[in-house]
């Protein structure tokens, strides 16, 4: 058994790792160089980030084999790993046969260049992350739901798949995979699927594995009430407490799980709502990713809506909340208490990230949507919205960068400090 003090030390030490959420404690010191990467289809666009001015300056673009699905940096911050696919998202998407794992070198100026040969993947990947020392890449596939592990070579190019010595039961619709800060547990978040008139609900779960050297073993499942009314999407780790925060997409909630003695407790604590107006009749809402602020005092989550209805031959947004909810965290119990709901000025903020100093948040909106504007209609473009983060954790809108994505989709963005 691992002592509680060991767990806390491992978690605290992990905040220096180069994750795409909170990579370092908030110090207020200027970063050496901060780059933002955002995709439009297969194009991965590089922006310089000025945290003081809360501005983005577009620099260059690298085109990948397929549309970007997710990305994660090497621990050194000198390489970026990306999964791509030509399959569209969603359960009803037609399958395709082009899916890749790609390694990119991050230059001194933040520019991206290919680093070694891509690895062909079997189906559409939806999420990926490295383990803590960046020795392996864990890739989650949504349909069929699968988890695979790939080696990172000493030169940081991509290696072979790690063949598992035992079975891996990957639930229904895997959506995220993370390794705990002590590098000893892998968690696969499986969303399941909401019930419809034609199909019953498919339960969600957290699939928890012992993890060592790329091998997954001793799987357990955390699925309250058999996974009914439980559609988890993304989790994040607190930087100094043994707490895991989890967004529950289909119930529009966030909750807390505790880690102790190297194990994750099965209880979902608090199950706090994400919506400003939870009782309002609207189109489908879906809670999105969550990120803990680098200082550990605040939690941020996204609310997403994009369903349309036909208005004289034009698909028009049916309404709903698209924005960020801010929670103050009780540092004794971990309870998240909502303190702000902010409109992100776009439709469907699928991804967002906080810079390592904790002073700005950038939200990405994945597609243009026509909305009502009084008696008229107007198009809200895809793009990137930049917010300043105050000392109280609240967000102040700075500006939005609209992007013409044409027939493509913005699906992922993140920031890397080098």
C-alpha positions as CSV (number, residue, x, y, z in Angstrom):
1,X,0.0,0.0,0.0
2,X,1.2,3.5,-0.7
3,X,1.1,5.9,2.2
4,X,-1.2,8.9,1.9
5,X,1.8,11.2,2.2
6,X,3.4,9.5,-0.8
7,X,0.2,10.1,-2.8
8,X,0.1,13.8,-1.9
9,X,3.8,14.2,-2.7
10,X,3.3,12.6,-6.1
11,X,0.3,14.7,-6.9
12,X,2.0,17.9,-5.9
13,X,5.1,17.0,-7.9
14,X,3.0,16.3,-11.0
15,X,2.0,19.9,-11.5
16,X,5.4,20.5,-13.1
17,X,4.5,18.0,-15.8
18,X,3.6,19.5,-19.2
19,X,-0.1,18.6,-19.4
20,X,-2.3,20.7,-21.6
21,X,-4.3,21.9,-18.6
22,X,-2.5,23.3,-15.6
23,X,1.2,22.5,-16.0
24,X,2.7,24.7,-13.3
25,X,1.6,26.4,-10.1
26,X,0.5,30.0,-10.6
27,X,3.4,32.3,-9.9
28,X,2.5,35.4,-11.9
29,X,5.9,35.3,-13.5
30,X,6.0,35.7,-17.3
31,X,6.4,32.5,-19.3
32,X,9.5,31.9,-21.4
33,X,7.4,31.1,-24.5
34,X,3.8,30.1,-24.7
35,X,2.3,28.6,-27.8
36,X,-1.3,27.8,-28.6
37,X,-2.2,25.1,-31.1
38,X,-5.7,24.8,-32.6
39,X,-6.9,22.7,-35.5
40,X,-9.2,23.3,-38.4
41,X,-9.7,19.9,-39.8
42,X,-6.3,18.4,-40.6
43,X,-4.5,21.8,-40.2
44,X,-2.9,22.5,-36.9
45,X,-2.4,26.2,-36.5
46,X,0.3,27.8,-34.2
47,X,-0.3,31.0,-32.3
48,X,2.0,33.0,-30.1
49,X,0.3,33.8,-26.8
50,X,0.8,37.2,-25.0
51,X,-0.6,36.5,-21.5
52,X,-0.3,40.1,-20.3
53,X,-2.2,41.5,-23.3
54,X,-4.5,38.4,-23.6
55,X,-3.8,38.2,-27.3
56,X,-3.1,35.5,-29.9
57,X,-0.8,36.0,-32.9
58,X,-1.1,33.5,-35.7
59,X,2.3,32.2,-36.9
60,X,2.1,29.0,-39.0
61,X,0.3,25.8,-39.9
62,X,1.2,22.2,-40.3
63,X,-1.1,19.8,-42.2
64,X,-1.6,16.3,-40.8
65,X,-2.8,13.1,-42.4
66,X,-6.4,13.5,-41.2
67,X,-8.5,15.8,-39.0
68,X,-7.1,16.4,-35.5
69,X,-8.9,14.6,-32.7
70,X,-6.7,15.3,-29.7
71,X,-3.0,16.1,-28.7
72,X,-0.7,15.9,-25.8
73,X,2.9,17.2,-25.2
74,X,5.9,15.2,-24.2
75,X,7.1,15.9,-20.7
76,X,10.1,17.9,-22.1
77,X,7.7,20.3,-23.9
78,X,9.8,19.8,-27.0
79,X,7.4,17.4,-28.8
80,X,3.6,17.2,-29.4
81,X,1.8,13.9,-30.0
82,X,-1.4,14.1,-32.1
83,X,-4.1,11.6,-33.0
84,X,-6.0,12.1,-36.2
85,X,-8.9,10.5,-38.1
86,X,-11.0,11.0,-41.2
87,X,-14.0,9.6,-39.4
88,X,-16.5,12.3,-38.2
89,X,-17.5,12.3,-34.5
90,X,-20.6,10.7,-33.2
91,X,-22.2,7.3,-33.0
92,X,-23.9,7.7,-36.4
93,X,-20.7,8.6,-38.3
94,X,-19.7,6.5,-41.3
95,X,-16.5,4.6,-40.7
96,X,-13.3,5.3,-42.6
97,X,-9.9,3.7,-42.9
98,X,-7.5,6.6,-42.2
99,X,-6.4,7.1,-38.6
100,X,-3.0,8.1,-37.3
101,X,-0.8,8.8,-34.3
102,X,1.7,11.6,-35.2
103,X,4.8,13.0,-33.5
104,X,5.7,16.7,-34.0
105,X,8.8,18.6,-32.9
106,X,8.2,21.9,-31.1
107,X,10.8,24.5,-32.3
108,X,12.3,27.2,-30.2
109,X,9.8,29.6,-31.8
110,X,6.9,27.2,-31.2
111,X,6.7,26.1,-34.8
112,X,5.7,22.4,-35.4
113,X,7.5,20.0,-37.7
114,X,7.1,16.3,-38.3
115,X,9.2,14.0,-36.1
116,X,9.5,10.5,-37.4
117,X,6.9,8.4,-39.2
118,X,3.2,8.4,-38.1
119,X,1.7,5.2,-36.7
120,X,-1.4,3.8,-38.4
121,X,-4.2,3.3,-35.9
122,X,-7.1,0.7,-36.3
123,X,-10.1,3.0,-35.8
124,X,-11.0,6.6,-34.8
125,X,-9.1,7.8,-31.7
126,X,-11.0,10.2,-29.5
127,X,-8.4,11.0,-26.8
128,X,-4.8,10.4,-25.9
129,X,-2.3,11.3,-23.1
130,X,1.2,10.2,-22.1
131,X,2.1,8.6,-18.9
132,X,3.9,10.8,-16.4
133,X,7.5,10.2,-17.6
134,X,6.3,10.3,-21.3
135,X,7.5,6.8,-21.9
136,X,4.2,5.6,-23.4
137,X,1.1,7.1,-25.1
138,X,-2.3,5.9,-24.0
139,X,-5.0,6.2,-26.8
140,X,-8.7,5.9,-26.2
141,X,-10.9,4.8,-29.1
142,X,-14.7,5.5,-28.9
143,X,-16.3,3.0,-31.3
144,X,-15.6,0.2,-30.7
145,X,-14.5,1.3,-27.3
146,X,-10.9,0.4,-26.8
147,X,-7.7,1.4,-25.0
148,X,-4.2,0.9,-26.6
149,X,-0.7,1.8,-25.4
150,X,2.2,2.9,-27.7
151,X,5.9,3.2,-26.9
152,X,7.8,6.5,-27.1
153,X,11.4,5.8,-28.1
154,X,14.4,7.5,-26.5
155,X,14.6,10.0,-29.4
156,X,10.9,10.8,-28.8
157,X,9.7,9.3,-32.1
158,X,6.8,6.8,-32.0
159,X,7.4,3.2,-31.2
160,X,5.5,-0.1,-31.3
161,X,2.2,-0.9,-29.6
162,X,2.5,-2.4,-26.1
163,X,0.8,-5.7,-26.3
164,X,-1.2,-6.3,-23.2
165,X,-0.7,-9.5,-21.2
166,X,-4.3,-9.6,-19.9
167,X,-7.7,-8.6,-21.1
168,X,-8.8,-4.9,-21.2
169,X,-12.6,-4.3,-20.9
170,X,-13.1,-0.8,-22.2
171,X,-16.8,-0.2,-21.5
172,X,-19.0,1.8,-23.9
173,X,-17.8,4.9,-25.8
174,X,-14.5,5.6,-24.2
175,X,-13.9,9.4,-24.1
176,X,-10.7,10.1,-22.2
177,X,-7.7,8.3,-20.7
178,X,-5.4,9.7,-18.0
179,X,-2.6,8.3,-15.7
180,X,-2.6,9.4,-12.1
181,X,0.2,11.7,-11.0
182,X,2.0,8.8,-9.2
183,X,2.1,6.9,-12.6
184,X,0.6,3.8,-11.0
185,X,-3.0,4.0,-12.1
186,X,-4.7,4.5,-15.5
187,X,-8.3,5.7,-15.7
188,X,-10.4,5.2,-18.9
189,X,-13.5,7.4,-18.8
190,X,-16.3,5.7,-20.7
191,X,-19.4,7.8,-21.4
192,X,-21.9,5.2,-22.4
193,X,-24.9,6.5,-24.5
194,X,-28.1,8.2,-23.5
195,X,-31.3,6.3,-24.1
196,X,-33.6,7.1,-27.0
197,X,-37.0,6.1,-28.2
198,X,-35.3,3.4,-30.3
199,X,-32.5,2.3,-28.0
200,X,-32.2,1.9,-24.2
201,X,-29.5,3.8,-22.2
202,X,-26.0,2.2,-22.4
203,X,-24.3,2.7,-19.0
204,X,-21.2,4.8,-18.4
205,X,-18.2,3.9,-16.1
206,X,-14.7,4.7,-15.0
207,X,-12.4,1.8,-15.9
208,X,-9.5,1.8,-13.5
209,X,-6.3,-0.2,-14.1
210,X,-3.1,-0.8,-12.3
211,X,-0.4,0.7,-14.6
212,X,3.3,-0.2,-14.9
213,X,5.6,0.2,-17.9
214,X,2.7,0.4,-20.4
215,X,0.9,-2.7,-19.0
216,X,-2.7,-2.5,-17.8
217,X,-3.9,-4.9,-15.1
218,X,-6.3,-5.6,-12.2
219,X,-9.1,-3.7,-13.8
220,X,-12.0,-2.4,-11.7
221,X,-15.1,-0.5,-12.7
222,X,-16.6,2.5,-10.9
223,X,-20.2,2.7,-12.1
224,X,-22.8,4.0,-9.6
225,X,-26.2,2.3,-9.9
226,X,-24.7,0.1,-12.6
227,X,-23.8,3.1,-14.7
228,X,-27.4,4.3,-15.1
229,X,-27.8,8.1,-15.3
230,X,-24.0,8.3,-15.4
231,X,-22.4,9.6,-18.6
232,X,-18.8,10.7,-17.6
233,X,-16.7,12.6,-20.1
234,X,-13.5,14.1,-18.7
235,X,-11.5,14.2,-15.4
236,X,-8.7,16.3,-14.0
237,X,-6.4,16.0,-10.9
238,X,-6.1,18.5,-8.2
239,X,-2.5,19.8,-8.0
240,X,-2.0,19.3,-4.2
241,X,-4.9,17.3,-2.8
242,X,-5.9,13.6,-3.4
243,X,-8.9,14.7,-5.4
244,X,-10.2,13.8,-8.9
245,X,-12.8,16.1,-10.5
246,X,-15.1,14.5,-13.1
247,X,-17.5,16.0,-15.6
248,X,-20.7,14.0,-16.2
249,X,-21.7,15.0,-19.7
250,X,-25.2,13.5,-20.0
251,X,-26.4,14.7,-16.5
252,X,-24.7,18.2,-16.7
253,X,-22.8,17.7,-13.5
254,X,-19.3,17.7,-12.0
255,X,-18.4,15.5,-9.0
256,X,-15.4,14.6,-6.8
257,X,-13.6,11.3,-6.2
258,X,-11.0,10.7,-3.5
259,X,-7.7,8.9,-3.8
260,X,-6.3,7.2,-0.7
261,X,-3.5,4.6,-0.2
262,X,-3.0,4.4,-4.0
263,X,-6.7,3.6,-4.7
264,X,-9.6,5.6,-6.1
265,X,-12.7,5.5,-3.9
266,X,-15.9,4.5,-5.6
267,X,-18.1,7.3,-4.2
268,X,-19.1,10.3,-6.4
269,X,-19.2,13.2,-4.0
270,X,-21.3,16.4,-4.4
271,X,-22.5,15.9,-8.0
272,X,-22.9,19.7,-8.5
273,X,-24.8,21.0,-11.6
274,X,-23.1,22.9,-14.4
275,X,-26.0,24.9,-15.9
276,X,-27.0,28.4,-14.9
277,X,-30.7,27.5,-15.7
278,X,-31.0,23.8,-15.2
279,X,-34.8,23.6,-15.3
280,X,-35.1,25.5,-18.6
281,X,-36.7,23.6,-21.5
282,X,-34.1,23.5,-24.3
283,X,-32.2,21.4,-26.8
284,X,-29.7,18.8,-25.6
285,X,-27.1,20.2,-23.2
286,X,-23.8,18.4,-22.7
287,X,-21.2,19.1,-20.0
288,X,-17.7,19.2,-21.5
289,X,-14.1,19.1,-20.3
290,X,-13.0,20.4,-16.9
291,X,-9.7,21.9,-15.7
292,X,-8.5,22.7,-12.2
293,X,-6.8,26.1,-11.9
294,X,-3.0,25.8,-11.4
295,X,-3.3,27.2,-7.9
296,X,-5.9,24.5,-6.9
297,X,-8.5,27.0,-5.7
298,X,-10.9,27.0,-8.7
299,X,-12.5,24.5,-11.2
300,X,-13.7,25.3,-14.7
301,X,-16.0,23.4,-16.9
302,X,-17.8,23.9,-20.2
303,X,-21.4,23.8,-21.2
304,X,-22.2,22.9,-24.8
305,X,-25.3,23.1,-27.0
306,X,-25.5,23.1,-30.8
307,X,-28.7,21.4,-31.9
308,X,-30.6,23.2,-34.7
309,X,-34.1,23.2,-36.1
310,X,-35.3,24.0,-39.6
311,X,-36.4,27.6,-40.3
312,X,-37.6,27.9,-43.9
313,X,-34.8,25.6,-45.1
314,X,-32.1,27.0,-42.8
315,X,-30.8,25.0,-39.8
316,X,-31.1,27.5,-36.9
317,X,-29.7,27.0,-33.3
318,X,-32.5,25.8,-31.0
319,X,-31.0,27.5,-27.9
320,X,-29.0,26.5,-24.9
321,X,-26.0,27.4,-22.8
322,X,-22.6,27.7,-24.4
323,X,-20.1,28.9,-21.9
324,X,-17.8,28.2,-18.9
325,X,-18.9,27.6,-15.3
326,X,-16.4,28.6,-12.6
327,X,-16.4,26.8,-9.2
328,X,-14.7,27.9,-6.0
329,X,-13.2,24.8,-4.3
330,X,-13.6,24.2,-0.6
331,X,-10.1,23.4,0.4
332,X,-11.2,21.3,3.3
333,X,-13.8,19.1,1.6
334,X,-13.1,19.7,-2.1
335,X,-16.7,20.6,-2.7
336,X,-17.1,22.7,-6.0
337,X,-19.4,25.7,-5.5
338,X,-20.5,27.6,-8.6
339,X,-19.6,31.3,-8.6
340,X,-19.9,32.3,-12.2
341,X,-21.4,31.3,-15.6
342,X,-19.9,33.0,-18.6
343,X,-21.1,33.0,-22.2
344,X,-18.1,32.2,-24.4
345,X,-19.5,34.1,-27.5
346,X,-19.6,31.1,-29.7
347,X,-21.4,27.7,-30.2
348,X,-20.1,24.5,-28.7
349,X,-17.0,25.2,-26.7
350,X,-15.6,21.7,-27.1
351,X,-12.2,22.4,-25.6
352,X,-10.7,25.1,-23.5
353,X,-7.4,25.5,-21.6
354,X,-5.8,27.6,-18.9
355,X,-2.3,29.0,-19.4
356,X,0.3,27.6,-16.9
357,X,0.5,30.9,-15.0
358,X,-3.3,30.8,-14.4
359,X,-4.0,34.2,-15.9
360,X,-5.9,33.5,-19.1
361,X,-8.3,30.9,-20.4
362,X,-9.0,30.2,-24.1
363,X,-12.1,28.5,-25.3
364,X,-12.4,26.9,-28.8
365,X,-15.8,26.8,-30.6
366,X,-15.9,24.0,-33.2
367,X,-18.3,25.2,-35.9
368,X,-20.3,28.1,-37.3
369,X,-24.0,28.1,-36.4
370,X,-26.9,30.3,-37.6
371,X,-28.8,31.9,-34.7
372,X,-31.8,34.1,-34.3
373,X,-31.1,37.9,-33.9
374,X,-34.5,39.4,-33.3
375,X,-36.5,38.9,-36.4
376,X,-33.3,38.2,-38.4
377,X,-30.8,35.4,-38.7
378,X,-27.0,35.7,-38.4
379,X,-24.1,33.3,-38.3
380,X,-21.9,32.9,-35.2
381,X,-18.5,31.9,-36.5
382,X,-16.2,29.2,-35.1
383,X,-13.1,30.6,-33.3
384,X,-11.2,31.2,-30.1
385,X,-12.4,33.3,-27.2
386,X,-9.8,34.7,-24.7
387,X,-10.6,35.5,-21.1
388,X,-8.6,37.0,-18.3
389,X,-8.7,35.1,-15.0
390,X,-9.0,37.3,-11.9
391,X,-7.6,36.7,-8.4
392,X,-11.0,35.5,-7.4
393,X,-11.0,32.9,-10.2
394,X,-13.7,34.7,-12.2
395,X,-13.4,35.3,-16.0
396,X,-13.4,38.6,-17.8
397,X,-13.9,38.4,-21.6
398,X,-11.0,39.9,-23.6
399,X,-11.6,39.1,-27.2
400,X,-12.7,36.5,-29.8
401,X,-10.8,35.5,-32.9
402,X,-13.4,34.4,-35.5
403,X,-12.2,31.7,-37.9
404,X,-13.8,30.7,-41.3
405,X,-13.5,26.9,-41.1
406,X,-15.5,26.4,-44.3
407,X,-16.5,22.7,-44.4
408,X,-14.1,21.7,-41.6
409,X,-14.4,21.6,-37.8
410,X,-12.3,23.0,-35.0
411,X,-12.1,20.0,-32.6
412,X,-9.1,20.6,-30.4
413,X,-6.9,23.3,-29.0
414,X,-4.3,23.6,-26.2
415,X,-1.4,25.6,-24.9
416,X,2.2,24.4,-24.3
417,X,4.9,26.5,-22.5
418,X,8.5,25.9,-23.5
